[in-house]
Amino acid sequence: LNYMAVGEALNLDPTVLTLGLTVDNILGLVYFPVVSWLGQEKVADDFKESGAKQTETERQTEQVAKNQAASAFTSQGKIDLEGVSLALATAMGVTAASEWLVSWLGLGSGGMSVPLATALTVALATVCPKQLAPAVASGDLLGRMLLFLFFASVGANSGTIGAALLNPQALALLGYGMGLYLVHITLVLLVGQTAWFGLSRREVLVASNASVGNAATALSLALSKGWTGLALPAVLVGTFGNAAGTFVGMALGYHVLRPMMP
């Protein structure tokens, strides 16, 4: 959603949007396994040092934290008519409110309703978590379906992935993305573990995963590695990052990238 909002703000051609999605998927297929591999040695060392000292109470506490983190993100409620109705009503209300705010504030078009809708949704989820809980599972399903439909419509208008990769801009964008990912992972590993920040390897990797991916990918990394204490932080950082990233991306798009475009 961050990507699509920035693309709308810059009025990008559908072919360019598809090219960006393709490159992002290719880089993700490389990045996420690398991050998982980087965490292997550290986890093994930590378990050698502390595994024998772990008590039954600590193991039970970790299991509870793991279950709570997983349920907090993936299994809040069941999919039923009530949840679907609440999710649709909330989505339409937020959309209408964001469109009205854009008009009232005189922000014009260009995708500004997307960050406003993000802010309204986060505010509602923060203020009324219990009231919106029945809509979580249904909303997640409906959101994914509509998002995939949107991506499919963009792809249908711009040709195949193979054609997108044959675009002269593909290699340049792929090279830029690789450089961006390399700089990111190098900086977080070198700077994050300094005495100034004092973060462990696992904390740095989960934070990096949440930054490049989202709450789902960061949570998957934490749970797959047994870093149960980082499960909830992974969800929170990933969710906040997506919300903040929309606004940051829009600001860069409007004030930095847009003036640079012909």
N, C-alpha and C positions, 0 to 999 in steps of 0.2 A: 504494500500500500504506500509506503514511503516513496518507493521508486516511481510508482504510477502518478503520485501527486506531483512530484518534481517534474516528471515528463510532461504532465498536463500544463504545468506552469510555464514550461519552456516551449510548449506547442511542438513537441518532437514528432517527426514523421513516424507512422506505425512501423515502418521497416526498421528504423533506428531503435524503437522500443523493443521489438522482437530480438534484434541483435544484442541489445543489452541484457535481456533475460537469458539468452543463449549463453553468452559469455559468463554471466553470473552463475549459471548452473554448472558450467564446465569447471570454473574455479572452485565452486563449492565441493564438487566431487573429489578435488585434490586436497583442499584445505581441511575439511573435517576429519578424514582419516589421518592426516599428518598431526593434527592437534591431539587426536586420540593416541597416536604412537608416542608423541612427546610426553604424555602422562604416564606411560607404562613403567619406565625405570623408577621414577619418583614414587609411584604407588608401591612397587615391589620393595623398595628400601624402607618405606614407612611401615609396611606390614611386618617386615623382619624385625624392626625395632620395637613396635608397639603391639603387634598382634598377640603375643604371648601374655601381655599384661592386661589385656582387655577382659573385663569382668562380664558376667552374665547380664548384670543390670545395664552396663554400657551397651551391650549388644542389643538388648531389648529397646533401649532408648533410641539407638540408631535406626532400628527397624520401624519404630513409631514415626520418627522423623521422615523416613523414606516413604512410608505409606501416606503421611499427611501431605508431603510435597507432591507426590504423584496424583493424589486425589484433588489437590488444590488446583491442578492444571488440567487434568484429563477426565475427571469423572464426577463433576459436580452435578448431581441430578441425573434424571433419565430423560430420554427424548419422548415427549408426549404432546398431546394437543395443547395443553396449557403452556408448556414451555415454548412451543413453536409460535403460538399466538402472542405470548409476551415478547419473544425475540423480535417478531415482525413489527409489533406495535412500537417497541422501543426504537428499533432501527428507523422506522418511518418518522417517528417523532423527532429523533436526533437529526435526521436528514433535513426535515422541514425547518427545524430550529436553526441549523447551521446555514441553510440557504437564506433564511430570513435575516440572520445576523450579517451575512455577507452583504446583502442589499442595504440593510439599515446602517451599517458602518461605512458603506460606500467603498468596499474593497474591490468591486468589479468581479470579473470572471478570472479564469486562470487557475482553478483548483484550490482557491482559498477555503472553500467549504470543507475540504478534506481534513486539514489540520484542525479546523473548528469542530468538526464532528468528532475527531479524535479526543480533543480536550473535553467536550461535553460527555462523551462516553466514559472516559477515565473518571471524570467528576461524579457521574452517576454511580459507577461501580464502587467508588470510594465512599460515597455518602449512603448509598442504599444497597449494600452487599447482600443482605438477607432477602430483600424484596426481589432482586434480580437473579438470585441463585437458581431458581427453577429454569431460567432461560439460558444458562451457560451451555449445557450440552446441546440443546436445540440450536442455539445461536451459532455455536462453533460449526455444527454440521451445515446449516444454511449458509453461513459465511464462506465456508470452503467451497461449497457448490457454486455460489455466485462468483467467487473469485476465479475458480477454474473456468467458468463460462466466459468471464471477461477476458482471461488470458487466451482462451480459444478464439474468441472473436477478433482479438488483436492479431493473433497468428494467422487467421483465415484471410485477413485483409493485407497481409504482408508476405505471404508465400511460405515456403518450407524453411526448416532450420538449415538445410544444406545450402539453399540459396542465400540465406542470411550470412552464413559463414564465408561464402564466396564474395561477399561485399568487401570492397577495398578497405573499409574502415574496420573490418573484423580483427585483423591481425594487430592493428594499432590499439584497439580497445582491449584485446586480450593481453597484449604486452603491458599496457598501462595497469590493468587489473592485477596482473601477476606482480608487478612492482609494488602496487599498493598493498597487497596482501603480505608480501615479504617485508616491507618496511613496518607494517603493523605488528606482525608476530615477532619481529626482531626487537622492536622497541618495547613491547609489553614484557617480553622475557628478560631483557636487559635492565630496564628501568623498574619494572614492577617488583623485582626481587632484591632491589637495593635496600640499604638500611633505612632510607628515607620513607619508603612505602612499607617495607617489611612484609610483603605478601609471599605466600608459599607458591611453589610451582603449580599446584592444583588450582589455587585461587586465581592465578594469572591465566591459566588455560581456560577455566570456566568463564572468566570475564571476557577473554578474547572471543570465545565461542558465542557468548551472548551478544557481543558487538557485531560480529560478522554475520551470525545467524539470527536467532531469536530465542525466545524463552523455551520453545520446544526443543531446539537443538542443544541448548545449554543444559537443560534438565536431563536430556538423554545422555549426555556426556557424564554428568555428575552421577547419575544412577548406574550407568553401565560400569563406571570405574569404582563404585562403592563409596563415593564421596558423599555420603548421606547428609553430612552437615552443610554441604553446599547446595543441596537440592532447592530449598526455598529461596536462598539468595540468587540462584540461577534464574528462577522464575521471575523474581522481582526485578533483577537487573535487566533481563531480557525484555520484560514488559515495559519498564520505564524507558529503555533504550529505543524501542519501537515508537513509543509516544513522542519522546524528545526528538528522535531522528526525523520525524515528519516535519517538525517546525524548523529544525536546523537545515534540512535539505531544501525546504521551501525558501528559507532566507538566502541560502547560497544560490539557489536557482534564480531568484528575482534580482538580487543585488550584485552577484558576482558573475554567474554564468550567462545570464540573459544578455547583459550589455556586451559580452564577448562574442555573442553569436551574430552572424551576418544577417 
